[in-house]
Amino acid sequence: MRNIRELLRLRFQSGLSHAKIAKSIGIGETTVSECLQRFKKACLSWPLPIDLTDGELEGQLYPSYRSDAPLTEKQKQRREI
């Protein structure tokens, strides 16, 4: 998904509903919900780190699609538990 950063911005910075986000970037509401669930599961927070690239962000949210994305410190800590 190429619009992950925009989806997150619309949700956390603009406070838009899932329906408004979906309409704004031309995806389904279910896709918005799933992306936000993945964001939470990845232990990321808004605003995103400045040095986090779009590819790294996508890899964090969709690890099965891109296994070479680096882990965040929170993810490393969770794996140690």
Residue pairs with C-beta under 8 A, 6 or more apart in sequence:
1 7
1 27
1 31
1 35
1 58
1 62
2 54
3 25
3 27
4 35
4 54
4 57
4 58
4 61
5 48
5 54
5 57
6 25
7 21
7 25
7 27
7 32
7 35
7 36
8 35
8 36
8 39
8 46
8 48
10 16
10 20
10 21
10 24
10 25
11 21
11 32
11 36
11 46
12 46
12 47
13 46
13 47
16 24
18 29
18 32
18 33
18 36
19 29
21 32
22 28
22 29
22 31
22 32
35 61
38 61
38 62
39 61
42 60
42 61
42 72
42 75
43 72
43 74
43 75
43 78
44 57
44 60
44 72
44 74
48 57
55 66
55 69
56 69
56 70
58 65
58 66
58 69
59 65
59 66
59 67
59 68
59 69
59 70
60 69
60 71
60 72
60 75
63 69
71 79
